[in-house]
């Protein structure tokens, strides 16, 4: 273990949440030799949505030592994605190996998140991190200057806990604990969809190399189904659209809304007709939002706690894994330097915001009426490679030329307002003014 000057702390880094972002940061930091404690509210394995891994998950998964475990798993291999019109006409599959190495980036997986996240927790423990499940974090602890010095929590027996750390990482996912508590949360002005989803067994699926294909199947008014084949003959299937569309005619019951939309796409109708729904229907809304800041004294945000984007291109797990790895390295360097000031994490925040905004522009274009990515490729064939890179998760590069071509056909959003890491201590009047 690395020496550290604050022996009164319970750990060097406290991480709230044991999802992919939190465990990624934990693995990196523990392997650097730091004392890492992860607090997780649930008992694993636990259910979670977000099951399709895109190609550029490979890099962080390789760094985290997860690739051998995934290759040995029962998860269905994913090589492609296709798009289906409401009348059932399907595009040719977009095979990732037409652009990327077939044995690495071009082959991904359709995971069951309860199993995948459990694998990540086990890997974090193996790396040397302590993970405490069934421990609920209630709030941040701050010193007199406003610096975050730890959290208040309770264990599964409701016993109160006070845990102190040199740095606290918020990896609480969509719950975005600290972003909400500190007033940093900002909604996307346009991407506020509703999703309803469930699971089918015995439905029709592809064969051979197409068995694990992700399908995006359109319904009217730019809504869409996802169809994600999993192992054990199970399929994750959900519909995403504006609330006013899904509730048209006064429908309020999620199952009734879902079943009505099945009839709006012939491909989905035919695939599901041979199977049976396994029961529960899940609902979520207000997809896209972000935190105005990525850091404050003693605090850093990762994964969905930093920003959550509409899931049409399955970018969530990739962004979570990447942010955890990048944040882990940045925190390690800060610990070694003995400087945990928020300014040290400016590069991390800028890197993650660039990737999020690049993907967000494609999401906006996707939802524009009467537009398809084929339109820009027909005009500019060179756009196909750039589109493939961004959609596959290689989001950290300069896509200025792609945006220029897209804006010939659609209006793209300006970047959402994003401030630098908050140097003024969190929780002080000056911080509140800065975050407003």
PyMOL commands that set and color helices and strands:
alter all, ss='L'
color gray80, all
select helices_A, chain A and resi 20-31+55-63+67-71+96-98+113-127+173-175+177-181+208-210+243-246+248-250+254-262+266-273+303-305+311-313+316-337+342-367+373-379+383-391+400-406+429-435
alter helices_A, ss='H'
color red, helices_A
select strands_A, chain A and resi 11-16+36-39+76-78+80-84+94-95+108-110+130-132+136-142+148-154+160-170+185-187+194-201+214-219+223-230+234-241+276-277+282-285+289-291+295-296+299-301+307-308
alter strands_A, ss='S'
color yellow, strands_A
deselect
rebuild
show_as cartoon
